[in-house]
Amino acid sequence: MDNNNNNTATPPNPGTPTKNLTPGLRSSNPGLLMDRRRLDEEKNSLEEIALGHKSPNKPLFPNLHQYSLNELSNPPTEEELQNYKDVSAQNLPPIHKREALKRVFVNRDIKLDRIEFFGFDMDYTLAVYNSPEFEELAYDMVIERLLEIGYPKSIKKLKYDPNFPIRGLFLDKELGNLLKIDSFGNIIICIHGKKKLTPKQTSEFYPSMRVSSDEIVKNRFYLLNTLFTLPEACLYSDIVNHIETESSLRLTEEIADEQQQFNSPPLSSLGSNQENPSHEIDGDLSFSNLFQDIRTAYDLVHNDGSLKKRVLADLPKYIRKTKDMPVFFDRLRQNGNKVFLLTNSEYYYTNSVMSYMLDGFDPKYNSWKDYFDVIIVGADKPRFFSEGTTIREVDVETGNLKITNVKDRFEKGKVYHGGSLSLFQKLTGAKGSRVLYIGDHIFADIIKSKKTHGWRNLLIVPELDHELKVSKEEKQTYIHLMNLEFIRAEIYRGLDSQSTQPPDIEVLLKHIKDTNEKLNLAFNKNFGSMFKHGSKSTFFSMQVQRYADLYTSDYLNLLNYPLFYHFSANPQPLPHENITHPTFEASSS
């Protein structure tokens, strides 16, 4: 591989035909700046007129003839901008945004024309697993392992519920609860088994109603923040519920210290076994041991190859295949970018999955390997981003590792196993902000690569599609909530320190609470939105905001942007800035 640091991509000159691009690509449009907006508005207007939603004589842009925007070239010249007359904030048309489901969302600015290396994870990033088929398979296989180590045969009837879990939950290994917490560690929802506890019940187990950072560090809580953990969350709750209501086993609490034991109410207050005295107790099982058994069984079906074997036996059932994937990678290569694959999966699995997704689409590429400059399997992320492991070349005929070390360069078409980021950077020159790494794992893919070496990143969040659809469907609920908050603000208008009698707003607060609850249930009947709960941001949302430069539901959404696009983040003003400055929105997507 050519270790040349000067092969940065040069954006095409707007208005000039771009050479060697596949059909469907285009450069920017010459002409007047507002032409495309005007055409879009005319098209939308005609559709609204046809549906009877709009009067034919209603102007698209009131008083548009006086806007100097109409006279700007695309892009504007220096002379035009020097003499440009600003449109007032109230009359400025909305900034253009792509369709929400096709959008890449921006936390920090990224200029794609400065990205030299595009890196990709495979599982749940390039290889999009079909849901709920894949989760059902993993769930059922873990149950089979638990039966082998002595769990009651009655758990075989349990089935995966795709509507139960969400990502970003905390599993309390000592008390057997699933917790949804906000960005400050406050507990929002507590579910034990399949029973949602009231705030009063929750406070009995967590007097502070918080999950402290110390408790997270001490490993009491397990963060369910990957798509692979969804079946685990569901199975853990299902078994807790099953044992406490139907089994002869008894779940017990493991107490860390006397003070915690003093503060914790008896487990019988959760109901379950005490409500079914006819069950004979046939043994004890702690919540912590149950967690460890499920965790171990889940690791086994992943690491011994049994789960992957079932997937490979029916790839169309479990993995998405789309013709857009080879088009995307071909455009990266035509643009002069270096492309690498960095996955924890072993070669035999990676080869089968990538062949299924990429081979046979484009005659220019004989094999899926031809789309990539560097291929690393068995990377052992997040360890790859720190000390790493020994790197070996893979014999692609046998799948065995070669004994010789990789010393001076990666060769295109070859496959490597293991390694470390320091070696990768040494052999490729891929450093810092010139790399955009795309993955789904908030810790292994995003946090470690960013904090350790400053790679730019794009986080894949498939659940975004659902969140955006629900938000659109519940638009009227949002509007009603805004009205209720406006009413609350009006009630307090004019009240100051001289006011001694607080207004009675219990009825209003109940309406606000009920509306928030309706909104939460629209996302998920158990835990609500993955990103919000009322006005509170979740812990998962905080991680996305803090560590993900960009995020989207599907990496193929990058097809909707030119490879010289500048992603610009919206400013995050302090409350006083919303008063002193008009609301500003960047052209981020």
WONORLIN-V382183 format. One record per backbone hydrogen bond with DSSP energy under -0.5 kcal/mol. CO is the residue of the C=O (numbers start at 1). NH is the residue of the N-H. E is the energy in kcal/mol with one decimal. If there is no record, write none. Layout:
CO&NH&E, CO&NH&E
//
This chain:
2&4&-1.6, 3&5&-0.5, 4&7&-0.7, 6&8&-0.6, 9&11&-0.5, 12&14&-0.5, 13&16&-2.5, 18&21&-0.6, 22&25&-1.7, 28&15&-0.8, 31&74&-2.5, 32&35&-1.5, 34&38&-2.7, 35&39&-2.5, 36&40&-2.6, 37&41&-2.9, 38&42&-2.5, 39&43&-2.3, 40&44&-2.6, 41&45&-2.5, 42&46&-2.3, 43&47&-1.8, 44&48&-2.2, 45&49&-2.5, 46&50&-2.3, 47&51&-1.6, 48&53&-2.9, 48&54&-0.8, 49&52&-1.0, 55&58&-1.8, 61&64&-2.1, 63&66&-1.6, 64&67&-1.9, 67&70&-1.1, 68&71&-1.4, 69&72&-1.3, 72&33&-2.9, 73&75&-0.5, 77&81&-2.1, 78&82&-2.3, 79&83&-1.4, 81&84&-1.0, 84&86&-0.6, 88&91&-0.7, 88&92&-1.4, 99&102&-1.8, 100&103&-1.4, 103&105&-0.5, 105&551&-2.1, 110&112&-0.7, 110&567&-3.2, 111&114&-2.0, 112&115&-1.4, 114&116&-0.6, 116&338&-2.8, 117&119&-0.6, 117&436&-2.7, 118&340&-2.4, 119&438&-2.4, 120&342&-3.0, 121&126&-0.7, 122&125&-2.1, 122&126&-0.7, 122&127&-2.8, 126&128&-1.1, 127&124&-2.4, 127&129&-0.8, 128&320&-2.6, 130&134&-2.6, 132&136&-2.8, 133&137&-1.9, 134&138&-2.2, 135&139&-2.5, 136&140&-2.5, 137&141&-2.2, 138&142&-2.0, 139&143&-1.9, 140&144&-1.8, 141&145&-1.5, 142&146&-2.3, 143&147&-2.3, 144&148&-1.4, 145&149&-0.9, 146&149&-0.5, 146&151&-2.2, 147&150&-1.3, 152&155&-1.9, 153&156&-1.8, 154&157&-1.2, 155&158&-1.7, 160&162&-0.7, 161&164&-1.8, 161&165&-0.7, 166&169&-0.6, 169&224&-3.1, 170&172&-0.6, 170&179&-3.1, 171&173&-0.9, 171&222&-2.2, 172&176&-2.1, 172&177&-0.6, 174&254&-0.6, 176&193&-0.7, 177&172&-2.9, 178&191&-2.6, 179&170&-2.8, 179&181&-0.6, 180&188&-3.2, 180&189&-1.6, 181&539&-2.2, 182&185&-1.9, 185&211&-2.8, 186&182&-2.5, 189&180&-2.4, 190&197&-2.6, 191&178&-2.9, 191&193&-0.6, 192&194&-0.5, 192&195&-2.5, 194&196&-0.5, 195&192&-2.9, 195&197&-0.6, 198&202&-2.8, 199&203&-2.3, 200&204&-1.1, 201&205&-1.0, 202&205&-0.7, 202&206&-2.3, 206&209&-2.0, 209&187&-2.7, 210&212&-0.6, 212&216&-1.5, 213&217&-2.4, 214&218&-2.1, 215&220&-1.8, 215&221&-0.6, 216&219&-1.4, 220&173&-2.1, 221&223&-0.5, 222&171&-2.7, 222&224&-0.6, 223&225&-1.4, 224&168&-2.6, 224&169&-0.9, 225&442&-0.5, 226&229&-1.1, 227&230&-1.2, 229&233&-2.5, 230&234&-2.1, 231&235&-2.7, 232&236&-2.8, 233&237&-1.9, 234&238&-2.5, 235&239&-2.7, 236&240&-2.4, 237&241&-2.5, 238&242&-2.6, 239&243&-3.1, 240&244&-2.1, 241&245&-1.0, 242&246&-2.9, 242&247&-1.3, 248&282&-4.1, 250&285&-2.7, 252&287&-1.9, 253&255&-0.7, 257&261&-2.0, 258&262&-2.4, 259&263&-1.9, 260&264&-1.4, 266&269&-1.9, 267&270&-2.3, 268&271&-1.9, 270&272&-0.6, 271&274&-1.4, 272&275&-1.5, 273&276&-1.7, 276&279&-1.9, 283&250&-2.2, 285&252&-1.7, 286&290&-2.4, 287&291&-2.3, 288&292&-2.3, 289&293&-2.6, 290&294&-2.3, 291&295&-2.8, 292&296&-2.8, 293&297&-2.5, 294&298&-2.5, 295&299&-2.3, 296&300&-2.2, 297&301&-2.2, 298&302&-1.3, 299&303&-3.3, 300&304&-2.8, 301&307&-2.3, 302&305&-0.6, 305&309&-2.3, 306&310&-1.7, 307&311&-1.9, 308&312&-2.9, 309&313&-1.4, 311&314&-1.5, 312&315&-0.6, 314&317&-0.8, 314&318&-1.2, 315&319&-2.9, 318&130&-2.3, 322&325&-1.1, 323&327&-1.0, 324&328&-2.4, 325&329&-2.0, 326&330&-2.2, 327&331&-2.0, 328&332&-1.8, 329&333&-2.0, 330&334&-2.4, 331&335&-1.7, 332&337&-2.1, 333&336&-1.4, 338&118&-2.9, 339&373&-3.4, 339&374&-1.3, 340&120&-1.8, 341&376&-2.7, 343&379&-2.3, 345&378&-2.3, 346&350&-2.6, 347&351&-3.3, 348&352&-1.5, 349&353&-2.5, 350&354&-2.9, 351&355&-2.1, 352&356&-2.0, 353&357&-1.8, 354&358&-2.3, 355&359&-1.7, 358&361&-1.1, 362&365&-2.0, 364&366&-0.6, 367&370&-1.6, 368&371&-1.5, 369&372&-1.5, 374&341&-2.3, 375&416&-2.5, 376&343&-2.4, 377&418&-2.2, 380&383&-0.9, 380&384&-0.9, 382&385&-1.6, 383&386&-1.9, 383&388&-2.1, 384&421&-2.4, 391&406&-0.5, 392&417&-3.4, 393&402&-3.2, 394&396&-1.0, 394&415&-0.5, 395&399&-3.7, 400&395&-3.4, 404&393&-0.6, 405&407&-0.6, 411&414&-1.8, 415&394&-3.2, 416&377&-3.2, 417&392&-2.2, 419&389&-1.8, 420&424&-2.3, 421&425&-2.9, 422&426&-1.8, 423&427&-2.3, 424&428&-1.7, 425&429&-2.5, 429&431&-1.1, 431&434&-1.8, 432&435&-1.8, 432&456&-0.7, 434&116&-2.0, 434&117&-2.5, 435&437&-0.6, 435&456&-2.2, 436&119&-2.7, 437&439&-0.5, 437&458&-2.2, 438&121&-2.3, 439&460&-2.4, 440&442&-0.7, 441&445&-1.7, 441&446&-1.6, 442&447&-2.2, 443&448&-2.1, 446&450&-2.0, 447&451&-3.0, 448&452&-2.0, 449&453&-1.1, 449&455&-1.7, 450&454&-1.6, 453&432&-0.5, 456&437&-2.8, 457&550&-1.4, 458&439&-1.7, 459&461&-0.6, 459&552&-2.1, 461&464&-2.2, 462&465&-1.3, 463&467&-2.3, 464&468&-2.9, 465&469&-2.2, 466&470&-2.5, 467&471&-2.2, 468&472&-2.0, 469&473&-2.4, 470&474&-2.4, 472&475&-1.3, 474&478&-2.1, 475&479&-2.2, 476&480&-2.4, 477&481&-2.3, 478&482&-2.4, 479&483&-2.1, 480&484&-2.3, 481&485&-2.3, 482&486&-2.1, 483&487&-2.4, 484&488&-2.1, 485&489&-2.2, 486&490&-2.3, 487&491&-1.9, 488&492&-1.2, 490&493&-1.2, 492&495&-1.7, 496&499&-1.8, 500&502&-0.7, 503&505&-1.0, 505&509&-2.9, 506&510&-2.1, 507&511&-2.0, 508&512&-2.4, 509&513&-2.7, 510&514&-2.8, 511&515&-2.3, 512&516&-2.4, 513&517&-2.3, 514&518&-2.3, 515&519&-2.1, 516&520&-2.6, 517&521&-2.6, 518&522&-1.2, 519&523&-0.8, 520&523&-1.0, 520&524&-1.7, 524&528&-1.6, 531&538&-2.2, 533&536&-1.9, 536&533&-2.1, 537&183&-2.3, 538&542&-2.2, 539&543&-2.1, 540&544&-2.3, 541&545&-2.6, 542&546&-2.5, 543&547&-2.5, 543&548&-0.6, 544&548&-1.7, 547&549&-0.6, 549&107&-3.1, 549&108&-1.7, 550&459&-2.8, 551&105&-3.1, 552&461&-3.3, 554&557&-2.2, 555&558&-2.0, 556&559&-1.8, 557&560&-1.7, 558&561&-1.7, 562&565&-1.9, 565&112&-2.8, 565&567&-0.7, 566&568&-0.6, 567&110&-2.1, 571&573&-0.8, 574&577&-1.4, 574&578&-0.9, 575&578&-0.7, 576&579&-0.9, 576&580&-1.7, 577&581&-1.8, 586&588&-2.2, 589&98&-1.3
//
